[in-house]
Amino acid sequence: MRTEHLCLLGCLTLVACGQDDANLLHGYVEAEPVRVASPIAGRLTKLAVDRGEPVQAGQPLFTLEQDNERAAVNEAAAKLDQARAQAADLDTGKRPDELAVLAAALRAAETALRQSESDLARQRELARQGFVSSAGLEAYQTRRDSDAAQVQQMAAQLRAGHLAGRSDSRKAAEAGSVAANAQLAQRQWTLAQKAVAAPLAARVEDRYYRVGEWVPAGAPVYSLLAPGAIKARFWVPEPLRAQLAAGSKVVLSCDGCTGDIPATVRFVAREAEFTPPVIYSRENRAKLVYLAEATPDKPEDAAKLRPGLPLDVRRAAP
């Protein structure tokens, strides 16, 4: 009788172990690193951090050669100064010395006009007395008319000298200034891309280039790993699929981990994977598995896990 009890107890123990193994899921640690690159190609001149070091958001990471971009910025700044000077020049009239020359020329023309009018009046009196022919009088009249036209011309030039440039010319100069300013901003942006900083607080996971090497545009120089970028990937058998959903609590364990790590399921695949060949029968449904992902609830627990580390996953106790 005692032997039968021992056999029964052993069977129950095996059944319980089988149930525990059925609920134990397997997976591994996966990371989602942030790969930091520059959109501009260049030779690597400086590395500020090394593998395994922590970085803060905004902390300098690496620098590419900047000579060409810095020269382009200086050129664009000079063109902007030139465009602004041209626009300002059109907004004002001529310089004071130029206006003084025009005013002096106007006074000289007015003096010549008064002289020619006086000569014309005297010749008309002589012509009335019969001392001057009509042909000679016409010559004085022509000179007087020419001097009057010269006065009008010089007066118009003086008025124009006080005016700013034409509205169309001023608009063109303003547009040129705006274009030069935009070009300067573009050159400054390009220069800024040669000195790259950390986009977030993280740990340097890897470095792909050394100082002196040519870095193509868009090629990552550093790989950063934030605490929240660690996740567990595991597969859920079809019979347990209904028991796990996004938001479910699980417990992670691994070789060398000190204690269990609580985690939350963030994703469960809608479509199943399977080990072929599978016939869709009731007996083979257990072969279907669903990819699931869970993230540790505490950042300090996530810091304990390394990419590729095998994991055991089980549902948390309710």
ChimeraX attribute file (.defattr): number of C-alpha atoms within 10 A of each C-alpha:
attribute: neighborCount
match mode: 1-to-1
recipient: residues
	/A:1	6
	/A:2	7
	/A:3	8
	/A:4	9
	/A:5	10
	/A:6	11
	/A:7	12
	/A:8	12
	/A:9	12
	/A:10	12
	/A:11	12
	/A:12	12
	/A:13	12
	/A:14	12
	/A:15	12
	/A:16	12
	/A:17	12
	/A:18	12
	/A:19	11
	/A:20	12
	/A:21	11
	/A:22	13
	/A:23	16
	/A:24	13
	/A:25	18
	/A:26	17
	/A:27	21
	/A:28	21
	/A:29	21
	/A:30	18
	/A:31	19
	/A:32	15
	/A:33	20
	/A:34	19
	/A:35	18
	/A:36	20
	/A:37	21
	/A:38	23
	/A:39	14
	/A:40	16
	/A:41	17
	/A:42	19
	/A:43	17
	/A:44	20
	/A:45	17
	/A:46	16
	/A:47	17
	/A:48	10
	/A:49	16
	/A:50	15
	/A:51	13
	/A:52	14
	/A:53	12
	/A:54	15
	/A:55	21
	/A:56	13
	/A:57	11
	/A:58	12
	/A:59	15
	/A:60	17
	/A:61	20
	/A:62	22
	/A:63	21
	/A:64	24
	/A:65	18
	/A:66	19
	/A:67	10
	/A:68	10
	/A:69	18
	/A:70	16
	/A:71	13
	/A:72	19
	/A:73	21
	/A:74	14
	/A:75	14
	/A:76	21
	/A:77	19
	/A:78	14
	/A:79	19
	/A:80	21
	/A:81	14
	/A:82	15
	/A:83	21
	/A:84	18
	/A:85	14
	/A:86	16
	/A:87	21
	/A:88	15
	/A:89	16
	/A:90	19
	/A:91	16
	/A:92	13
	/A:93	16
	/A:94	17
	/A:95	11
	/A:96	11
	/A:97	9
	/A:98	12
	/A:99	18
	/A:100	13
	/A:101	12
	/A:102	19
	/A:103	17
	/A:104	13
	/A:105	18
	/A:106	21
	/A:107	15
	/A:108	15
	/A:109	22
	/A:110	19
	/A:111	14
	/A:112	19
	/A:113	21
	/A:114	15
	/A:115	14
	/A:116	21
	/A:117	19
	/A:118	14
	/A:119	16
	/A:120	20
	/A:121	15
	/A:122	14
	/A:123	21
	/A:124	21
	/A:125	12
	/A:126	14
	/A:127	15
	/A:128	12
	/A:129	9
	/A:130	10
	/A:131	11
	/A:132	14
	/A:133	13
	/A:134	13
	/A:135	9
	/A:136	12
	/A:137	18
	/A:138	14
	/A:139	12
	/A:140	20
	/A:141	18
	/A:142	13
	/A:143	17
	/A:144	21
	/A:145	15
	/A:146	16
	/A:147	20
	/A:148	18
	/A:149	14
	/A:150	19
	/A:151	21
	/A:152	15
	/A:153	13
	/A:154	20
	/A:155	19
	/A:156	13
	/A:157	16
	/A:158	21
	/A:159	13
	/A:160	14
	/A:161	18
	/A:162	14
	/A:163	13
	/A:164	16
	/A:165	19
	/A:166	11
	/A:167	11
	/A:168	9
	/A:169	14
	/A:170	18
	/A:171	14
	/A:172	13
	/A:173	21
	/A:174	18
	/A:175	14
	/A:176	19
	/A:177	21
	/A:178	15
	/A:179	15
	/A:180	21
	/A:181	19
	/A:182	14
	/A:183	19
	/A:184	21
	/A:185	15
	/A:186	15
	/A:187	20
	/A:188	18
	/A:189	13
	/A:190	19
	/A:191	21
	/A:192	16
	/A:193	18
	/A:194	23
	/A:195	17
	/A:196	18
	/A:197	20
	/A:198	19
	/A:199	17
	/A:200	15
	/A:201	16
	/A:202	22
	/A:203	20
	/A:204	23
	/A:205	19
	/A:206	18
	/A:207	18
	/A:208	10
	/A:209	15
	/A:210	14
	/A:211	14
	/A:212	13
	/A:213	12
	/A:214	15
	/A:215	21
	/A:216	15
	/A:217	12
	/A:218	13
	/A:219	16
	/A:220	18
	/A:221	22
	/A:222	24
	/A:223	19
	/A:224	27
	/A:225	23
	/A:226	21
	/A:227	23
	/A:228	18
	/A:229	18
	/A:230	24
	/A:231	24
	/A:232	29
	/A:233	23
	/A:234	22
	/A:235	21
	/A:236	27
	/A:237	21
	/A:238	18
	/A:239	14
	/A:240	14
	/A:241	19
	/A:242	9
	/A:243	10
	/A:244	16
	/A:245	15
	/A:246	14
	/A:247	12
	/A:248	15
	/A:249	21
	/A:250	20
	/A:251	19
	/A:252	25
	/A:253	17
	/A:254	18
	/A:255	9
	/A:256	8
	/A:257	13
	/A:258	10
	/A:259	11
	/A:260	14
	/A:261	21
	/A:262	20
	/A:263	25
	/A:264	22
	/A:265	22
	/A:266	16
	/A:267	17
	/A:268	20
	/A:269	16
	/A:270	10
	/A:271	9
	/A:272	16
	/A:273	16
	/A:274	15
	/A:275	8
	/A:276	8
	/A:277	8
	/A:278	11
	/A:279	10
	/A:280	10
	/A:281	8
	/A:282	7
	/A:283	8
	/A:284	13
	/A:285	15
	/A:286	14
	/A:287	18
	/A:288	20
	/A:289	21
	/A:290	18
	/A:291	18
	/A:292	21
	/A:293	21
	/A:294	26
	/A:295	26
	/A:296	25
	/A:297	15
	/A:298	13
	/A:299	14
	/A:300	12
	/A:301	19
	/A:302	21
	/A:303	16
	/A:304	13
	/A:305	24
	/A:306	14
	/A:307	13
	/A:308	12
	/A:309	13
	/A:310	19
	/A:311	21
	/A:312	17
	/A:313	27
	/A:314	19
	/A:315	19
	/A:316	13
	/A:317	7
	/A:318	4
